[in-house]
Amino acid sequence: MKKVVKFGGSSLADAEQFKKVGDIIRSDATRRYIIPSAPGKRHSKDTKVTDMLYDCYRSAKGSGLFEEKLKAIEERYQEILEGLKLSLSLEEEFEIIHRNFAEGIGVEYAASRGEYLNGKIMAAYLDIPFLDAASVIRFKKGGILDVAVTDALLQKAFEEYDRAVIPGFYGALEDGTIKTFSRGGSDITGSIVARAIHADVYENWTDVSGVMVTDPRIVENPEVIDTVTYRELRELSYMGATVLHEDAIFPVRQEGIPINIRNTNRPQDRGTFIVESTCKKSPYIITGIAGKKGFCSINIEKSMMNSEIGFGRRVLQVFEDQGISFEHTPSGIDTFTVYVHQSEFEEKEQQVIAGLHRLVQPDVVEMESDLSLIAVVGRGMKSTRGTAGRIFAALAHANVNVKMIDQGSSELNIIIGVEDRDFETAVKAIYDIFVLTKL
């Protein structure tokens, strides 16, 4: 068995966390390829090393005075080295970073050094080889991952290295220029490595014991999802669940490799398995609840609109022309409603209204702001009668007015629109009816 294991910033924030990670890796010989993030926050008022690097490089590009900020970063790593009692010196590495910052090498190089240096420490601590991601993760011009070349480089490297530490978050263009993924991109590195070696499991270690049924900031101590499918997680991630970078799903999904979300601080917990499909039944009808605030609706009314061929296309063309993406488009016989992000829409609302009048000649256009969308997701909903009825009964009991209902033909999720002020109440009501009372 081969496992790829990725550890997030909170798992590597200081020497004590490093020791926990070391124990986890040493307890299972199949954990052969390790993907470290940069050190995260040690406490709530702390600063992530990646943010310190961004700030340091801005100073280098601006005033040119950045030595003190770079020294503070070096001290963070020295604190970890001393706590682990490692003789490794990073002095030469920081001299190179100083020179490159002074020469304006680029912000992506600057951001990548957090993972690079943590990878060096991890390799020394575990006494296994360090493999620079810049040598095996290849990007094309324009910043698109070169999948074929990356897979070939990784597979060739793994013929030499039976175990290795590979820093997350970055790779390089063909000319060696450092290129990073978006923030949280170490998840993607782990997924790419797992695909390249045909791993049996991709373990993603963080500070929670898996994917939770709903947001713990809304519901205290929500249950952890035991098993979730890629499709379910995609729905939950899109609506705000953020345990895993969503781009990390695709490489392993192509190979059918399960992802296991684990807690570095509670390694005894099984965590959540993310899989292509499963016959396992959830203990609840639903799998998860997620949502976002900050939407608005544009309701277009026109008599006999259902008989106008291309009516919906013309409505959406107006939004496309203004560069506005839509979220949902529930419709009736003579009504067509478009839900969009309020922040994107507000500055262009009058252009949209004018465009609608030109292209579809509506009888009435009405708008409503400060709306939330909540997704109730679950593979078990398809085979269970009355799921929607339970949701709306729970919301009615909680005095929440439902503004919109949308359910796809897959029956994998139900989207509910409510006012922003009712968002938390609605999530709690749905959680209570399906998880606490298990109706």
N, C-alpha and C positions, 0 to 999 in steps of 0.2 A: 504494500500500500504506500502511496505517496500523497503527502499533504503539503499544500502551500499555506503558510500562516502569515497574516498581515496584522500588525499591531498599530493602533491609532495613537495620536499624540498624548492622550491622557494616560495611556498604558506605558509611556516612555518619558514621562514628565520629569522624573528625577531618579536617583540611584535606587531607591526602595522599589519603585515601579519596575525598573530594569531587572531587579532581582526576582520579582514575581514572574516576569516574562521568561527569564532564564529557567526558572523552575518548571514552567509550563512546557517549554521546548524540550528540556532534558527528560521530562516525564514520558515522552512519546517519541520513539526513534523514527516514526514515519513522518514527523514534522521536519521536513528536509530543506525547504526553501522559505526563508524568512524575509518579509517585506516590512521594514520599519518606516514609520512616519517621523516627522520632526518632533522635538519635545513640545508638549502642550502645556496647558496651565497647571501649575502646582497647587494653586488655590484660586478662589473666585476673582481676586483682584490682580492676579498675575497676568503676564502677557505671553502669548504663544511665540516660540522662537521664529516662526515664519513671519509673523507680524513685525518682530524686532528686525528681521533682515530687510523687509520692505522699507521700514522706517530708516534704517541705516543707509540703504542704497539711495533713497530720496535725498538724504543729507549729502551723500557723496556727489550726487548729480547737481545739487543745489549750491550750498555754501562751500562744499568741498571739505567741511569739517565733520568727519564721521568716526574718528578714532575712538572716542569715548563710547559711542554706541556699539562699535565692533568689539571693544574690550568687554562690554557687558555681556555680549553674546558668548564670547570666549569663556567668560567666567561661569556662565550657565553650564557649558560642557565640561569645564574643569571640575565643577562641583559634582557632576555625575561620575567622572573618572575617579575622583578621590573617594567618593562613596562606594565605588566598586573595587577600590584598591588596585586599579589598573595602572601599569607603567607606561601606557600608550601616551605619546605626546602629539598634540595637534598644533604645535607652534608653527611648523612649516606650512600646514594647511591654511592657517590664518594669515600667514605672510602672503601666500598666493591669493587668498580672497581679498586682502587689503590692496594688493597691486591691481587686481582685476577690477575692483570697485573704483579705484582711483582713475583707471583708464576707461571707465564707462562701459563695461563689458555687456551689460544688459540686465533688465530687471528679472527675467526668467532664470538666468544663471544665479542671481542673488537669492531668489526664493528657493531654489533647489538645494542650496547648501545645507539647509536644516536637515533634510533627509540624508544627504550625502554624509555629513559628519556623524549623524546618529548611526548610520550604517557601518561606518568605520568602528565606532565604539562597540556596536552589537557584535560585529565579526570578531573583534579582539576578546570580548567578554565570553563568547561561546567557543572561541578558538576554532572557527571555521572560515573558509575563504570569503573575501569581499569581492563582489562582482558589480562594478559600476554600471548603473542603469544606462548611462550614456553610451555604453558599448554594445548594448543589446536591445534597447527600446528605440526604434527608428521612426522618425517622422518625415513625411514628404514636405515639400515646399508648400506653404500655406497652413502648416500646422496640423495636417491630417495624419493620423497614425498609419504607417505602412505595415499592414498586418502581415503580408507574406514575408517581407524582409525581417521583421521582428521575430516571427515564429522561427525562421531559419537560423537567425543569430542566437536565439535562446536555446534551440535544440542542439546547435553545435557546442554552445558553452556547457550545456548539461552533460554532454559526452565526457567533458573533462572534470566537471564539478558534480559530485554526487550530493553535496550539500553546499549551500551558499546563502549569503546575505545580499539581497538586492534592494537598494533604497527605492522607495516609492516616489510617485508624484512627477517624475521627469524622465526624459530620454534625450535624444539629440537628432538634429538634422544630419544629412549625409556628410556635411563639412565639419561636423563636430560641435556646431552651435547648440547650446543647451535649449531645450524646449520643454515646457511643463504642461501638464494637464490642468484643468480647472481646479479650484480649491477642493480638497477632499480626494484628489486624484490618486492617492496611494491605493485606494480601493481598486481603481482601474488597473494599476500595475499588478496587483495581486491576481486579479482576474485574468490578465493577459498571460502571466507566468503559469497559472494553473492550466490554462488551455494549451499552452505550448508543450508542457510536460505530460499532458493527459492525466492530471491529478485525479485522485479518487474523491478528495474533498478539498474545498477552499475554505479555511477557517479565517474568519474576520473578527479579531479580538478588539473589544472596545470597553466602555465603562457601563454598559447595561447588559442584562442577561438575555438579550434577544430582542426581537421586534415585539412591541407591546400592542395590545388590542386597540388602545387609543393613547392620546397624548397625556403623559403623566403630569403635565402642567394644568390639565383640566380635571382629570380623574386621579385621585390619590391612589398610588400603588396599583395600577391596572395590571391585569393578567398578561402573561407572556404568551405569544402565539407559539405553539409547538412546531407546526409545519405550515408553511405558506407556499403557494405556487408562484412562479415568476409573474404570471398574469395578475394574480391578486396583489403582489407587491408593487407591480407597475402602477396599478390603480391607486394604491395607498400612497406611493411615493409622489405621484403626480399631484395628489391632493394634500401634500404637506408632510407625510411621514419621512424622516430624514436619517434613518439609521445607516443607510448604505448609499453611496453615490450611485445614481440610477444608471450611469453609463457602465458601471462595473458588472451589470447583469448580463449584457449581451455576449461577451466572449465566452463565459462559462455556459450560458444557455445553449450556445451552438454545439457544445460538446456534451451536454447533459450532465455537467458536473454540479453537484449540490454545494450550496454555500451554507456554512454554519456560523451564525452570529453568536459569539461567546463573550463572557465577562471576565476580564483579566483579574478583577478583584474577587470574583467568585467562580474560580475555574471548575468547581464541582457541579455547577449548573449546566444542564444540557444545552441551553440556548435555543435558538430558532433555526430550523433547517428550511432553506429556500430551495425548492425543487421544481423540475419541469411539470410533473404531475404526480399525484399520489392517490391511493385508495384509502388513506387514513382519514377518518372523520374527525372534524373539529369537535371539541366538547360543547361548542356553542353553534347555533345555526349560522352565525356570522363569523368571519375571520377577523375583521378589523374595521375601525371607524377613523376617518381622517377628514380634515376640512380646512378651508381657508376663508378669511375675511376679505373685504375690499372689492366686491363686484358690483356692477350695476346692470340693470336690464333695460333694453330698448324694445318696447312693444309696438308692433306695427299692425294696425287694423285696416282691413279693406274688404268691402263686400265682394263676394265671388272670387276672392283671390285664389281659391283652390282650383279654379278652372283656367287660370292664367299659366300657361306653360313657361317655365323659367323664372317664376316669381322669386322663389327662394334663392336661386343663383344670383339674380340681380341684387337682392338685398345684401347678400354676402359680398358681392362685388364692391359695394359701397365701402364696406369695412376694409376689404383688401386694398382698395385704392388709397385709403388713409393709413395703411400699415398697421392695422389693428387686428389681432387674432381673436377669434371667438372661442368661448368655452362650451356653451350648450345652446341649442336652438329648438326649444319646445314649441309646438305649433298646435293650432286648432283649425276649425273650418274657415274662419275669417280673420285669424290672428297668427302672427309669426313673431316670436320673441327671441332676441339675441342677448346672451349673457357675455359680458366682457369684463376685463380688469378695469376698475374705475380709474386707476392712476394713468392707464394708457389712453382712456377715452375722454377724460375731462377737457383736455386742451383742444380736442378735435370734434367735440360734440356738435357744434354748429355746422361744420363741414359735412358731418355724417347726416344730419337732418336734411341739409340742402340736397345732398346726394340722393337720399331716399326719395325726396319729393320729385327729383328729376327722373329717376329710373323706375320707380314703382307707383308713383302718384297715390300715396296712402290716404285713407279717410282721416286717420288719427295716428299720431306718433306720441307715445307716452314713455317717460323714463322714470326709473326708480333707483335710488342709490343706497349705499351702505348695506349691501346684502352679503350673505355668506353662503358658500356651497359646502355641503357635507356629503361625503361618499360612505355608504354602508356597503362593505365588500365581503363576499364569501361564496366559495364554491358550493356550500351546503344550501344556499338560498334557492337554487334551481329546483331541488327536489323536495322542498318544504313548502307546504301550503300556508298562506296567511302571513308571510313574512312582512309584506308591505303593510298589511292591516295592523300588525303588532307595532311597527314603527310609528304609524300615524296615531294609533291609540296612545302610545307613550308620549308623543309630542303634544297631543291634545290635553292629556292629563297634566302636562307640565306648562300648559297655557302658552304653547309656542305656535304661532301662526305660520303655516307652510305657504311659501310664496311660489314654489316651483317643484315639480316632480319630473324626473327623467330616468328611464330605465332602458338599457340596451337590450337587444334581442338575445344576447348571451346569458342574461339574467345573473351575471357575475356581480353586478353592483346596482345600487339605486342611489341616484343623486337627488338631494333635497336642498332647496333654496329657502333660507330663513333670513330674518333681519340680523344685522351684526350684533345687536344688543341681546339677541336670543341664542347666539352661537354656542356658548359654553353650556347653557341650560339644555339645549337640544342634544349635544353630545353626551352629557351626563344621563339624560333620559333614555337615550338609545342604549347606552352601555348598561344601564340598570336593568332594562327589560330583557336584554339578551344574555348578559353575563352574570349579574348578581341574582336575578330571579330565574334565569334560564327558561324563559317562556318561549 
